[in-house]
Amino acid sequence: MLDLYLITDKGTKQHLGGLEEDHFENLKKKGIINMRYDYYKDFTLRQEEILQMQKNIHLKGLENDPEVAHLLSFLFTVSAVNGSIAAEAD
């Protein structure tokens, strides 16, 4: 499980949920998650990248794809507070 955390500009950390490996890899294949990210390595998604991911989802019309919708819920939560996402591998 890749655990996702909301990081606010004040430095607080809140668990959002997680992604299974197959889900993560499918999102990469769909062009939603950048190919440079590795499921087994920690990484951070900054606000600019989160906004770009939301734009890509909309442009590709993938809002109703179940895997994408799962991620999109996290992206909306983080965008609402202008935060970032810390992804931590198990």
SEZAVEX-465112 format. One record per residue: residue number from 1; residue in three letters; x, y, z of N, C-alpha, C in turn. Coordinates in pm, whole numbers. Layout:
pt i=NUM; aa=ala; n_X=X; n_Y=Y; n_Z=Z; ca_X=X; ca_Y=Y; ca_Z=Z; c_X=X; c_Y=Y; c_Z=Z
...
END
This chain:
pt i=1; aa=met; n_X=85; n_Y=-118; n_Z=0; ca_X=0; ca_Y=0; ca_Z=0; c_X=89; c_Y=124; c_Z=0
pt i=2; aa=leu; n_X=58; n_Y=217; n_Z=-88; ca_X=123; ca_Y=347; ca_Z=-91; c_X=33; c_Y=442; c_Z=-14
pt i=3; aa=asp; n_X=78; n_Y=484; n_Z=105; ca_X=-3; ca_Y=572; ca_Z=188; c_X=13; c_Y=716; c_Z=144
pt i=4; aa=leu; n_X=-99; n_Y=788; n_Z=136; ca_X=-100; ca_Y=927; ca_Z=93; c_X=-139; c_Y=1016; c_Z=210
pt i=5; aa=tyr; n_X=-63; n_Y=1125; n_Z=227; ca_X=-86; ca_Y=1218; ca_Z=336; c_X=-98; c_Y=1360; c_Z=282
pt i=6; aa=leu; n_X=-190; n_Y=1434; n_Z=338; ca_X=-203; ca_Y=1577; ca_Z=310; c_X=-100; c_Y=1649; c_Z=396
pt i=7; aa=ile; n_X=-21; n_Y=1734; n_Z=332; ca_X=74; ca_Y=1818; ca_Z=404; c_X=30; c_Y=1963; c_Z=380
pt i=8; aa=thr; n_X=-2; n_Y=2033; n_Z=487; ca_X=-47; ca_Y=2172; ca_Z=474; c_X=73; c_Y=2266; c_Z=477
pt i=9; aa=asp; n_X=48; n_Y=2391; n_Z=442; ca_X=156; ca_Y=2490; ca_Z=445; c_X=205; c_Y=2516; c_Z=588
pt i=10; aa=lys; n_X=127; n_Y=2476; n_Z=687; ca_X=168; ca_Y=2488; ca_Z=827; c_X=247; c_Y=2366; c_Z=875
pt i=11; aa=gly; n_X=262; n_Y=2268; n_Z=785; ca_X=340; ca_Y=2150; ca_Z=818; c_X=264; c_Y=2037; c_Z=884
pt i=12; aa=thr; n_X=134; n_Y=2050; n_Z=896; ca_X=56; ca_Y=1941; ca_Z=955; c_X=42; c_Y=1828; c_Z=853
pt i=13; aa=lys; n_X=25; n_Y=1708; n_Z=904; ca_X=18; ca_Y=1588; ca_Z=820; c_X=-107; c_Y=1509; c_Z=857
pt i=14; aa=gln; n_X=-187; n_Y=1479; n_Z=755; ca_X=-313; ca_Y=1406; ca_Z=776; c_X=-323; c_Y=1292; c_Z=675
pt i=15; aa=his; n_X=-352; n_Y=1172; n_Z=724; ca_X=-365; ca_Y=1056; ca_Z=635; c_X=-489; c_Y=1071; c_Z=548
pt i=16; aa=leu; n_X=-470; n_Y=1056; n_Z=417; ca_X=-581; ca_Y=1064; ca_Z=321; c_X=-636; c_Y=927; c_Z=286
pt i=17; aa=gly; n_X=-547; n_Y=831; n_Z=273; ca_X=-584; ca_Y=697; ca_Z=227; c_X=-465; c_Y=637; c_Z=158
pt i=18; aa=gly; n_X=-490; n_Y=544; n_Z=67; ca_X=-378; ca_Y=480; ca_Z=0; c_X=-414; c_Y=426; c_Z=-136
pt i=19; aa=leu; n_X=-310; n_Y=382; n_Z=-206; ca_X=-325; ca_Y=322; ca_Z=-339; c_X=-257; c_Y=186; c_Z=-339
pt i=20; aa=glu; n_X=-324; n_Y=88; n_Z=-393; ca_X=-263; ca_Y=-43; ca_Z=-415; c_X=-171; c_Y=-33; c_Z=-538
pt i=21; aa=glu; n_X=-75; n_Y=-124; n_Z=-548; ca_X=22; ca_Y=-119; ca_Z=-656; c_X=-43; c_Y=-124; c_Z=-794
pt i=22; aa=asp; n_X=-138; n_Y=-214; n_Z=-815; ca_X=-200; ca_Y=-225; ca_Z=-947; c_X=-277; c_Y=-97; c_Z=-983
pt i=23; aa=his; n_X=-340; n_Y=-38; n_Z=-886; ca_X=-412; ca_Y=89; ca_Z=-905; c_X=-313; c_Y=199; c_Z=-943
pt i=24; aa=phe; n_X=-202; n_Y=208; n_Z=-871; ca_X=-98; ca_Y=307; ca_Z=-897; c_X=-43; c_Y=290; c_Z=-1039
pt i=25; aa=glu; n_X=-11; n_Y=167; n_Z=-1077; ca_X=45; ca_Y=141; ca_Z=-1210; c_X=-56; c_Y=173; c_Z=-1320
pt i=26; aa=asn; n_X=-183; n_Y=143; n_Z=-1298; ca_X=-286; ca_Y=176; ca_Z=-1397; c_X=-299; c_Y=327; c_Z=-1415
pt i=27; aa=leu; n_X=-288; n_Y=401; n_Z=-1306; ca_X=-295; ca_Y=547; ca_Z=-1315; c_X=-175; c_Y=603; c_Z=-1391
pt i=28; aa=lys; n_X=-60; n_Y=539; n_Z=-1380; ca_X=56; ca_Y=578; ca_Z=-1459; c_X=31; c_Y=551; c_Z=-1607
pt i=29; aa=lys; n_X=-22; n_Y=433; n_Z=-1638; ca_X=-50; ca_Y=397; ca_Z=-1778; c_X=-152; c_Y=491; c_Z=-1841
pt i=30; aa=lys; n_X=-244; n_Y=541; n_Z=-1761; ca_X=-347; ca_Y=634; ca_Z=-1810; c_X=-294; c_Y=776; c_Z=-1822
pt i=31; aa=gly; n_X=-170; n_Y=797; n_Z=-1781; ca_X=-108; ca_Y=929; ca_Z=-1792; c_X=-149; c_Y=1026; c_Z=-1683
pt i=32; aa=ile; n_X=-200; n_Y=975; n_Z=-1572; ca_X=-243; ca_Y=1060; ca_Z=-1461; c_X=-127; c_Y=1080; c_Z=-1363
pt i=33; aa=ile; n_X=-60; n_Y=974; n_Z=-1327; ca_X=58; ca_Y=982; ca_Z=-1241; c_X=182; c_Y=977; c_Z=-1329
pt i=34; aa=asn; n_X=273; n_Y=1069; n_Z=-1306; ca_X=396; ca_Y=1078; ca_Z=-1384; c_X=475; c_Y=947; c_Z=-1375
pt i=35; aa=met; n_X=528; n_Y=905; n_Z=-1489; ca_X=602; ca_Y=778; ca_Z=-1498; c_X=729; c_Y=777; c_Z=-1411
pt i=36; aa=arg; n_X=778; n_Y=893; n_Z=-1372; ca_X=901; ca_Y=897; ca_Z=-1292; c_X=880; c_Y=848; c_Z=-1148
pt i=37; aa=tyr; n_X=756; n_Y=843; n_Z=-1103; ca_X=729; ca_Y=801; ca_Z=-966; c_X=728; c_Y=649; c_Z=-955
pt i=38; aa=asp; n_X=784; n_Y=602; n_Z=-845; ca_X=798; ca_Y=459; ca_Z=-819; c_X=712; c_Y=424; c_Z=-698
pt i=39; aa=tyr; n_X=633; n_Y=321; n_Z=-712; ca_X=545; ca_Y=275; ca_Z=-605; c_X=622; c_Y=243; c_Z=-476
pt i=40; aa=tyr; n_X=746; n_Y=201; n_Z=-489; ca_X=824; ca_Y=157; ca_Z=-374; c_X=916; c_Y=265; c_Z=-315
pt i=41; aa=lys; n_X=902; n_Y=388; n_Z=-364; ca_X=984; ca_Y=498; ca_Z=-313; c_X=895; c_Y=615; c_Z=-274
pt i=42; aa=asp; n_X=927; n_Y=678; n_Z=-162; ca_X=852; ca_Y=795; ca_Z=-117; c_X=869; c_Y=910; c_Z=-217
pt i=43; aa=phe; n_X=764; n_Y=989; n_Z=-231; ca_X=771; ca_Y=1109; ca_Z=-316; c_X=667; c_Y=1209; c_Z=-269
pt i=44; aa=thr; n_X=680; n_Y=1332; n_Z=-319; ca_X=588; ca_Y=1439; ca_Z=-283; c_X=529; c_Y=1500; c_Z=-410
pt i=45; aa=leu; n_X=400; n_Y=1523; n_Z=-408; ca_X=331; ca_Y=1594; ca_Z=-516; c_X=300; c_Y=1734; c_Z=-465
pt i=46; aa=arg; n_X=360; n_Y=1833; n_Z=-528; ca_X=337; ca_Y=1972; ca_Z=-491; c_X=209; c_Y=2023; c_Z=-557
pt i=47; aa=gln; n_X=160; n_Y=2136; n_Z=-511; ca_X=33; ca_Y=2192; ca_Z=-557; c_X=28; c_Y=2208; c_Z=-710
pt i=48; aa=glu; n_X=136; n_Y=2254; n_Z=-772; ca_X=137; ca_Y=2272; ca_Z=-918; c_X=111; c_Y=2141; c_Z=-991
pt i=49; aa=glu; n_X=173; n_Y=2035; n_Z=-943; ca_X=156; ca_Y=1904; ca_Z=-1007; c_X=16; c_Y=1849; c_Z=-981
pt i=50; aa=ile; n_X=-37; n_Y=1873; n_Z=-863; ca_X=-173; ca_Y=1829; ca_Z=-831; c_X=-274; c_Y=1897; c_Z=-923
pt i=51; aa=leu; n_X=-256; n_Y=2027; n_Z=-944; ca_X=-346; ca_Y=2100; ca_Z=-1035; c_X=-333; c_Y=2048; c_Z=-1178
pt i=52; aa=gln; n_X=-211; n_Y=2016; n_Z=-1220; ca_X=-190; ca_Y=1961; ca_Z=-1354; c_X=-256; c_Y=1823; c_Z=-1368
pt i=53; aa=met; n_X=-249; n_Y=1743; n_Z=-1263; ca_X=-314; ca_Y=1612; ca_Z=-1266; c_X=-465; c_Y=1627; c_Z=-1281
pt i=54; aa=gln; n_X=-523; n_Y=1721; n_Z=-1206; ca_X=-667; ca_Y=1745; ca_Z=-1216; c_X=-704; c_Y=1790; c_Z=-1358
pt i=55; aa=lys; n_X=-622; n_Y=1876; n_Z=-1416; ca_X=-646; ca_Y=1924; ca_Z=-1553; c_X=-639; c_Y=1808; c_Z=-1652
pt i=56; aa=asn; n_X=-537; n_Y=1722; n_Z=-1637; ca_X=-522; ca_Y=1607; ca_Z=-1728; c_X=-642; c_Y=1513; c_Z=-1718
pt i=57; aa=ile; n_X=-690; n_Y=1491; n_Z=-1598; ca_X=-806; ca_Y=1404; ca_Z=-1578; c_X=-927; c_Y=1460; c_Z=-1653
pt i=58; aa=his; n_X=-947; n_Y=1591; n_Z=-1639; ca_X=-1060; ca_Y=1656; ca_Z=-1706; c_X=-1043; c_Y=1650; c_Z=-1859
pt i=59; aa=leu; n_X=-924; n_Y=1682; n_Z=-1909; ca_X=-900; ca_Y=1682; ca_Z=-2054; c_X=-918; c_Y=1543; c_Z=-2115
pt i=60; aa=lys; n_X=-884; n_Y=1440; n_Z=-2040; ca_X=-898; ca_Y=1303; ca_Z=-2088; c_X=-1037; c_Y=1246; c_Z=-2063
pt i=61; aa=gly; n_X=-1122; n_Y=1321; n_Z=-1992; ca_X=-1258; ca_Y=1275; ca_Z=-1963; c_X=-1263; c_Y=1153; c_Z=-1873
pt i=62; aa=leu; n_X=-1171; n_Y=1145; n_Z=-1778; ca_X=-1160; ca_Y=1026; ca_Z=-1694; c_X=-1222; c_Y=1042; c_Z=-1555
pt i=63; aa=glu; n_X=-1299; n_Y=1147; n_Z=-1535; ca_X=-1356; ca_Y=1174; ca_Z=-1403; c_X=-1439; c_Y=1058; c_Z=-1347
pt i=64; aa=asn; n_X=-1503; n_Y=982; n_Z=-1435; ca_X=-1591; ca_Y=873; ca_Z=-1391; c_X=-1522; c_Y=736; c_Z=-1387
pt i=65; aa=asp; n_X=-1396; n_Y=731; n_Z=-1425; ca_X=-1319; ca_Y=607; ca_Z=-1415; c_X=-1299; c_Y=579; c_Z=-1265
pt i=66; aa=pro; n_X=-1338; n_Y=460; n_Z=-1216; ca_X=-1330; ca_Y=433; ca_Z=-1072; c_X=-1191; c_Y=453; c_Z=-1011
pt i=67; aa=glu; n_X=-1086; n_Y=411; n_Z=-1080; ca_X=-950; ca_Y=429; ca_Z=-1027; c_X=-914; c_Y=576; c_Z=-1020
pt i=68; aa=val; n_X=-951; n_Y=649; n_Z=-1123; ca_X=-920; ca_Y=791; ca_Z=-1130; c_X=-1002; c_Y=868; c_Z=-1026
pt i=69; aa=ala; n_X=-1129; n_Y=832; n_Z=-1012; ca_X=-1217; ca_Y=900; ca_Z=-916; c_X=-1164; c_Y=885; c_Z=-774
pt i=70; aa=his; n_X=-1107; n_Y=769; n_Z=-742; ca_X=-1048; ca_Y=745; ca_Z=-610; c_X=-935; c_Y=845; c_Z=-584
pt i=71; aa=leu; n_X=-845; n_Y=859; n_Z=-681; ca_X=-735; ca_Y=955; ca_Z=-668; c_X=-787; c_Y=1098; c_Z=-668
pt i=72; aa=leu; n_X=-883; n_Y=1125; n_Z=-753; ca_X=-937; ca_Y=1260; ca_Z=-765; c_X=-994; c_Y=1311; c_Z=-633
pt i=73; aa=ser; n_X=-1054; n_Y=1224; n_Z=-556; ca_X=-1106; ca_Y=1266; ca_Z=-425; c_X=-993; c_Y=1318; c_Z=-336
pt i=74; aa=phe; n_X=-876; n_Y=1254; n_Z=-341; ca_X=-760; ca_Y=1301; ca_Z=-265; c_X=-712; c_Y=1435; c_Z=-319
pt i=75; aa=leu; n_X=-706; n_Y=1445; n_Z=-453; ca_X=-657; ca_Y=1568; ca_Z=-515; c_X=-744; c_Y=1688; c_Z=-479
pt i=76; aa=phe; n_X=-876; n_Y=1670; n_Z=-480; ca_X=-966; ca_Y=1779; ca_Z=-444; c_X=-948; c_Y=1822; c_Z=-299
pt i=77; aa=thr; n_X=-933; n_Y=1725; n_Z=-210; ca_X=-913; ca_Y=1755; ca_Z=-69; c_X=-787; c_Y=1839; c_Z=-48
pt i=78; aa=val; n_X=-680; n_Y=1800; n_Z=-114; ca_X=-552; ca_Y=1869; ca_Z=-99; c_X=-557; c_Y=2008; c_Z=-165
pt i=79; aa=ser; n_X=-617; n_Y=2017; n_Z=-282; ca_X=-627; ca_Y=2145; ca_Z=-353; c_X=-706; c_Y=2247; c_Z=-273
pt i=80; aa=ala; n_X=-808; n_Y=2202; n_Z=-201; ca_X=-894; ca_Y=2292; ca_Z=-125; c_X=-818; c_Y=2369; c_Z=-17
pt i=81; aa=val; n_X=-708; n_Y=2311; n_Z=32; ca_X=-630; ca_Y=2378; ca_Z=136; c_X=-491; c_Y=2418; c_Z=85
pt i=82; aa=asn; n_X=-473; n_Y=2412; n_Z=-48; ca_X=-346; ca_Y=2450; ca_Z=-110; c_X=-228; c_Y=2372; c_Z=-51
pt i=83; aa=gly; n_X=-251; n_Y=2243; n_Z=-29; ca_X=-150; ca_Y=2159; ca_Z=31; c_X=-72; c_Y=2077; c_Z=-72
pt i=84; aa=ser; n_X=5; n_Y=1983; n_Z=-22; ca_X=77; ca_Y=1890; ca_Z=-108; c_X=47; c_Y=1749; c_Z=-58
pt i=85; aa=ile; n_X=90; n_Y=1650; n_Z=-136; ca_X=68; ca_Y=1511; ca_Z=-99; c_X=205; c_Y=1444; c_Z=-77
pt i=86; aa=ala; n_X=220; n_Y=1384; n_Z=39; ca_X=336; ca_Y=1300; ca_Z=65; c_X=293; c_Y=1156; c_Z=44
pt i=87; aa=ala; n_X=362; n_Y=1087; n_Z=-45; ca_X=334; ca_Y=945; ca_Z=-70; c_X=445; c_Y=865; c_Z=-3
pt i=88; aa=glu; n_X=403; n_Y=774; n_Z=84; ca_X=501; ca_Y=695; ca_Z=160; c_X=479; c_Y=546; c_Z=132
pt i=89; aa=ala; n_X=585; n_Y=483; n_Z=84; ca_X=579; ca_Y=341; ca_Z=52; c_X=589; c_Y=258; c_Z=179
pt i=90; aa=asp; n_X=517; n_Y=147; n_Z=180; ca_X=525; ca_Y=53; ca_Z=295; c_X=652; c_Y=-26; c_Z=290
END
